[in-house]
Amino acid sequence: MERAETMVRAQILLTPTQRRRLEQIAQREKRSLSEITRRALQLGLDILERQGETWEQQRRTALADLGELRRKIEDEHGIYPGDPIGEVRAARQQDTERVWQKM
């Protein structure tokens, strides 16, 4: 018989939905909430480890993809010569001034 792994106590915060879902599974399977939570955590860890890419690798890949998309857009349409943020701010300021003048 295989000896059970020693456990350590950990406190986690769950959303009400997560708690409710875990309780429903525990009740349906006639298991403890702790056992179901450990199983769900183990399954989640297995999935995360199998994904292969770390969060940082995924982020770098996404940024590289965005950079490539930006280059394609620039090649097709060129670079906008204006200041879009400044233009939006100026338009908003004009709208605000118009509203205040009406009051």
Buried (B, 14 or more C-beta within 10 A) or exposed (E): EEEEEEEEEEEEEEEEEEEEBBEEBBEEEEBEEEEBBEBBEEEEEEEEEEEEEEEEEEEEEEEEEEEEEEEEEEEEEEEEEEEEEEEEEEEEEEEEEEEEEEE
